[in-house]
Amino acid sequence: MPFYHKVGNIPHKRHTTFKKKDGSYHYEQLFGTVGFVGMSSLLYHLHRPTQVKALGRSYSVMPEIAVEKNMKAYRLKGLEVSPEQDFLESRKAILVNQDLHICLGAPQSSMTEYFYKNTDADEMIFIHKGSGTLRTILGNIKFEYGDYLLIPRGIIYQIDFDSEDNRHFIVESFSPLYTPKRYRNHFGQLLEHSPFCERDIKRPEELETHDEKGEFLMKIKKQGMIHEYVYATHPFDIVGWDGYNYPYAFSIHDFEPITGRVHQPPPVHQTFETKTFAVCSFCPRLFDYHPESIPAPYNHSNIDSDEVLYYVDGDFMSRNDVDEGHISLHPAGIPHGPHPGAMERSIGQEKTDELAVMVDTFRPLQITKEALKIDDGTYWESWIEK
């Protein structure tokens, strides 16, 4: 996030000695992005963070592509993805391109056997079901239904779940995820017209500081591979840090929708941005208040982007037969809009209780074999009037 945060104890000046009580030194680490010009934080370890004790196996987790060049609308039934005990094994990539992987996850067990670090991508994990604690090298964040967890690339983390019933909508982004620039002033502060502000952001507040030596398994994702490393000291050995680069959570329930006299376009719902795609939150809101307004979205052509919509809860007024956990894909190049009857039903309605997450990609998405397992097979023809 583009605002300063500090947790724990740090020296007065950066890049200077920082002694422990016994006179030995802490070890400083710069945790930065975009070379040395992006957001960064300075971390202070009890032990050198570079002590690799052993190398384990390496194995591919690259998605298997089923449809490389897609021009068909899909509806995927996300809750039909089978749960898995392991956090990483539960993550199934369904829609991918060179900029991002969109995944579903249904892990049943907490991460206790290993630590994880994604060096390829920033991660956005939307919590559809479940709650727990995101435990990271920079501190802990409690999460619950409706939270977006934003985890910058390179963050070492584990997740403790409160139950076995967990459902996640995940985006792995190969470019940094930010809050939209138009919501911020030139100092980085979120503006008054932004649909959320800094006080809505849940930052890491509680540091776990482990002074432990032994064998600590780290699974590191890079270039579509998982590499297993064994470190000689506990990864969570930080006594303090400060800076701008850290994980955080934001609840979709804290997004304040922007409304108008007539139907507002999707950008008013934007929540996060990258240079290659945008993320929007569709939340309960009052409908348009022009006396002749049509609340349902107008037919439109996705000329420049594929549109993915993950239906979380409520009654999505522009669609027929859409249920919780369904995912729609509308590819660039063909128009789409409300299902037959949806426009007419929306006229005169005063509000909606829909809750959904949208991802608009600026390059075409490929369909994976995992996606075809949960495809309903008929969505593309559901606009035929009967």
C-alpha positions in Angstrom: 0.0 0.0 0.0 1.3 3.5 -0.7 1.4 4.7 2.9 3.9 4.2 5.6 3.6 1.6 8.3 5.9 0.4 11.2 5.8 -2.6 13.5 8.2 -3.6 16.3 11.6 -2.1 17.0 13.9 -0.5 14.4 17.1 1.6 14.6 16.9 5.4 14.4 18.7 5.5 11.0 18.5 2.9 8.2 21.6 1.0 7.2 23.2 1.5 10.6 24.1 -1.0 13.3 21.3 -2.3 15.4 22.5 -4.3 18.4 20.8 -7.0 20.4 20.9 -6.9 24.2 23.9 -9.3 24.2 25.9 -6.9 21.9 25.5 -8.9 18.7 23.8 -7.5 15.7 20.4 -7.7 14.0 20.5 -8.3 10.3 18.9 -5.8 8.0 17.0 -6.8 4.8 15.6 -4.5 2.1 12.3 -6.0 0.8 11.6 -4.1 -2.3 9.8 -4.1 -5.7 10.5 -2.8 -9.2 14.2 -2.9 -8.7 15.1 -0.2 -6.2 12.4 2.3 -7.3 9.2 0.6 -6.2 7.6 0.3 -2.8 9.9 -1.3 -0.2 10.3 -2.1 3.5 13.3 -2.5 5.7 13.3 -5.7 7.9 15.4 -6.5 10.9 16.1 -10.2 11.6 17.5 -12.0 14.6 19.4 -14.3 12.1 20.8 -14.0 8.6 17.8 -14.6 6.3 20.2 -16.3 3.8 21.0 -19.6 5.5 19.9 -22.4 3.1 20.5 -25.8 4.8 19.2 -28.1 2.1 17.5 -28.2 -1.3 14.5 -30.4 -1.9 12.5 -31.3 -4.9 11.3 -29.0 -7.7 8.0 -29.7 -9.5 5.8 -28.0 -12.0 2.5 -26.4 -11.1 1.9 -24.8 -14.6 -1.8 -24.9 -15.6 -2.8 -27.4 -18.3 -4.4 -25.4 -21.1 -7.5 -26.8 -22.8 -8.6 -23.9 -24.9 -5.8 -21.6 -26.1 -7.7 -19.1 -28.2 -11.2 -18.7 -26.8 -14.2 -16.9 -28.3 -17.0 -18.5 -26.2 -18.9 -17.3 -23.1 -18.5 -19.7 -20.2 -20.2 -20.2 -16.9 -18.2 -22.2 -14.4 -19.6 -23.6 -11.2 -16.9 -22.6 -8.8 -18.2 -24.4 -5.7 -17.9 -27.7 -7.6 -14.1 -27.6 -7.2 -13.3 -30.4 -4.9 -11.7 -29.5 -1.5 -8.2 -30.6 -0.8 -6.4 -30.8 2.6 -3.3 -29.0 1.5 -3.4 -25.2 0.8 -1.3 -25.3 -2.4 -2.8 -28.5 -3.8 -6.3 -27.0 -3.4 -5.4 -24.1 -5.7 -6.8 -24.8 -9.2 -6.0 -22.4 -12.0 -9.1 -22.0 -14.3 -8.4 -18.9 -16.5 -4.9 -17.8 -17.3 -2.8 -15.5 -19.6 0.7 -14.1 -19.5 -0.4 -11.4 -17.0 -2.4 -13.4 -14.4 -3.7 -16.7 -13.2 -7.3 -16.8 -11.9 -7.7 -19.7 -9.4 -10.1 -21.3 -7.1 -9.1 -22.8 -3.7 -10.9 -25.0 -1.1 -8.2 -25.8 1.5 -9.4 -27.8 4.5 -6.2 -27.7 6.7 -4.0 -24.9 8.0 -0.5 -24.5 6.7 1.6 -26.1 9.4 4.2 -28.2 7.6 5.8 -25.5 5.4 6.1 -21.8 4.7 5.1 -20.4 1.3 6.5 -17.6 -0.9 5.3 -16.7 -4.4 8.1 -14.9 -6.2 6.3 -14.7 -9.5 3.2 -12.8 -8.5 1.3 -10.6 -6.1 -1.6 -12.6 -4.7 -5.2 -11.4 -4.2 -7.1 -14.0 -2.2 -10.8 -13.2 -1.9 -12.4 -15.0 1.1 -15.8 -16.4 0.0 -16.1 -18.8 2.9 -14.1 -19.3 6.1 -12.0 -17.2 8.5 -8.7 -17.4 10.1 -5.3 -15.7 10.4 -2.8 -14.8 7.7 0.5 -15.2 9.4 3.4 -13.5 7.6 7.0 -12.5 8.1 5.7 -8.9 8.6 3.0 -9.8 11.1 -0.5 -11.3 11.3 -3.8 -10.3 9.9 -7.1 -11.8 10.9 -9.6 -12.4 8.1 -13.2 -13.4 7.5 -15.9 -13.7 4.8 -15.7 -10.9 2.3 -12.0 -10.0 2.9 -9.5 -9.4 0.1 -6.1 -10.5 1.2 -3.4 -8.7 -0.7 0.0 -10.4 -0.5 2.9 -8.8 -2.3 5.3 -11.1 -4.2 8.1 -12.5 -2.0 6.1 -12.3 1.3 6.7 -15.5 3.3 3.4 -16.7 4.9 1.3 -19.4 6.4 -2.5 -19.4 6.9 -4.3 -20.7 10.0 -8.0 -21.6 9.2 -10.7 -21.6 11.8 -12.5 -24.5 10.1 -12.4 -26.9 7.2 -15.0 -25.1 5.1 -12.9 -22.5 3.1 -13.6 -21.2 -0.4 -11.2 -18.7 -2.1 -11.3 -16.8 -5.4 -7.6 -16.1 -6.1 -5.8 -13.9 -8.6 -2.0 -14.3 -9.1 -0.8 -11.1 -10.7 2.5 -10.9 -12.5 2.5 -7.1 -12.2 2.0 -5.2 -8.9 -1.5 -4.7 -7.5 -2.3 -1.2 -6.4 -5.3 0.9 -5.4 -6.4 2.9 -8.4 -4.4 6.0 -9.1 -7.5 8.2 -9.6 -8.5 7.6 -6.0 -5.2 9.1 -4.7 -3.7 12.5 -4.6 0.0 13.1 -5.5 1.0 12.3 -2.0 -0.6 8.8 -2.2 -3.5 9.6 0.2 -6.9 8.2 -0.8 -9.2 11.1 -1.8 -12.6 12.0 -0.5 -14.4 10.6 -3.5 -12.7 7.2 -3.2 -15.1 4.4 -2.3 -12.8 3.4 0.6 -10.1 5.0 2.7 -7.0 4.1 4.7 -9.0 3.4 7.9 -10.7 0.5 6.0 -7.3 -1.2 5.4 -6.3 -4.0 7.8 -2.6 -3.9 8.2 -0.3 -6.4 10.0 -0.1 -5.4 13.6 1.2 -8.4 15.6 4.7 -9.6 14.9 5.6 -13.2 15.6 9.3 -13.2 16.5 10.8 -16.8 16.6 14.4 -17.2 17.7 14.7 -20.8 16.5 17.3 -22.9 14.7 16.5 -26.2 13.0 15.0 -27.2 9.6 12.2 -25.1 8.2 10.7 -26.1 4.9 9.9 -23.2 2.5 8.0 -23.8 -0.8 8.9 -21.1 -3.3 7.0 -20.5 -6.5 9.0 -19.3 -9.5 8.3 -19.6 -13.2 5.5 -22.0 -12.7 7.6 -24.3 -10.5 7.6 -25.0 -6.8 11.1 -25.3 -5.3 11.6 -26.7 -1.8 14.2 -25.1 0.3 15.1 -25.9 3.9 16.3 -23.0 6.0 18.4 -23.2 9.1 16.4 -20.6 11.1 12.7 -19.8 11.5 11.5 -17.4 8.8 9.5 -15.4 11.3 12.5 -13.9 13.2 11.9 -10.2 12.6 11.9 -7.9 15.5 10.8 -4.8 13.6 10.3 -3.3 10.2 9.0 -0.2 8.5 8.1 0.9 5.0 5.4 0.8 2.3 5.6 -2.8 1.0 3.5 -5.2 3.2 0.4 -7.5 3.1 -3.0 -6.1 4.0 -6.7 -7.0 4.0 -9.7 -5.0 2.8 -13.3 -6.1 3.2 -15.6 -5.9 0.2 -18.3 -4.9 2.8 -16.3 -1.7 3.4 -16.5 -0.7 -0.3 -18.9 2.3 -0.7 -20.7 2.1 -4.1 -20.9 5.1 -6.3 -24.4 5.6 -7.7 -26.1 8.1 -10.0 -29.3 9.1 -11.7 -28.7 6.7 -14.5 -26.7 3.4 -14.8 -23.0 3.9 -13.8 -20.3 2.1 -15.8 -18.1 -0.7 -14.2 -15.1 1.7 -13.5 -17.0 3.2 -10.6 -16.8 -0.2 -8.9 -13.0 -0.5 -9.3 -11.1 -1.7 -6.3 -7.6 -2.6 -7.5 -5.6 -2.0 -10.6 -2.5 -3.2 -12.5 -1.1 -2.3 -15.9 -2.7 -5.5 -17.3 -6.1 -5.9 -15.6 -8.6 -4.3 -13.2 -10.6 -5.6 -10.2 -14.0 -4.3 -9.3 -16.4 -5.0 -6.4 -20.1 -5.1 -7.0 -21.8 -4.4 -3.7 -25.4 -3.9 -2.3 -26.5 -0.4 -3.3 -29.4 1.8 -4.2 -30.3 1.8 -7.9 -30.4 4.8 -10.2 -32.9 7.5 -9.3 -33.8 9.0 -12.7 -37.6 8.4 -13.0 -37.1 6.4 -16.3 -33.8 4.8 -15.5 -33.0 1.2 -16.4 -30.9 -0.2 -13.6 -29.8 -3.3 -15.5 -26.5 -2.8 -17.4 -26.8 -1.9 -21.1 -25.6 -4.3 -23.8 -21.9 -3.6 -24.4 -19.0 -5.0 -26.3 -15.8 -6.0 -24.7 -13.5 -4.9 -27.5 -10.4 -4.5 -25.3 -10.9 -7.0 -22.5 -12.1 -10.3 -21.3 -14.6 -10.0 -18.4 -14.7 -12.4 -15.5 -17.4 -12.1 -12.8 -17.3 -14.2 -9.6 -20.8 -14.3 -8.0 -20.4 -14.2 -4.2 -23.9 -13.7 -2.8 -27.3 -12.1 -3.4 -29.5 -11.8 -6.5 -27.5 -10.6 -9.5 -30.2 -8.7 -11.3 -28.7 -8.9 -14.9 -28.4 -12.7 -15.0 -30.8 -15.6 -15.0 -29.9 -18.9 -13.2 -26.7 -17.6 -11.6 -25.9 -19.0 -8.2 -23.3 -18.5 -5.5 -19.8 -19.4 -6.6 -20.6 -19.2 -10.3 -18.1 -17.6 -12.6 -19.0 -16.0 -15.9 -16.4 -15.3 -18.7 -17.3 -13.0 -21.5 -14.5 -12.8 -24.1 -13.4 -9.7 -25.9 -14.8 -9.2 -29.4 -18.5 -10.1 -28.9 -21.3 -8.0 -27.2 -23.0 -9.2 -24.0 -25.6 -7.8 -21.7 -28.6 -8.7 -19.5 -30.3 -12.1 -20.0 -33.7 -12.0 -21.6 -36.2 -10.4 -19.2 -33.6 -9.0 -16.9 -33.7 -5.5 -18.2 -37.5 -5.4 -17.9 -37.5 -6.8 -14.4 -35.0 -4.2 -13.3 -37.2 -1.2 -14.2 -38.7 0.3 -11.1 -36.5 -1.6 -8.7 -34.9 0.5 -6.0 -31.9 -1.5 -4.8 -29.8 -4.6 -5.2 -28.2 -6.9 -2.7 -25.7 -8.4 -5.2 -22.2 -9.2 -4.2 -19.6 -10.1 -6.8 -15.9 -9.6 -7.8 -15.1 -8.7 -11.4 -11.7 -9.1 -13.2 -11.3 -7.4 -16.5 -8.2 -8.5 -18.4 -6.6 -6.5 -21.2 -5.3 -9.7 -22.9 -7.3 -12.8 -23.8 -7.7 -15.6 -21.3 -7.0 -19.2 -21.9 -9.3 -22.0 -20.5 -7.7 -24.7 -18.4 -8.6 -28.4 -18.1 -9.6 -27.6 -14.5 -12.1 -25.0 -15.8 -13.8 -27.5 -18.2 -14.5 -29.8 -15.2 -16.9 -27.2 -13.8 -18.3 -25.7 -17.0 -22.0 -25.9 -17.4 -21.7 -26.3 -21.2 -24.7 -24.2 -22.2 -24.1 -20.6 -21.0 -23.1 -19.3 -24.4 -26.6 -19.9 -25.7 -28.5 -18.6 -22.7 -29.4 -15.2 -24.5 -31.8 -16.9 -26.9 -35.3 -15.7 -26.3 -37.7 -18.5 -25.7 
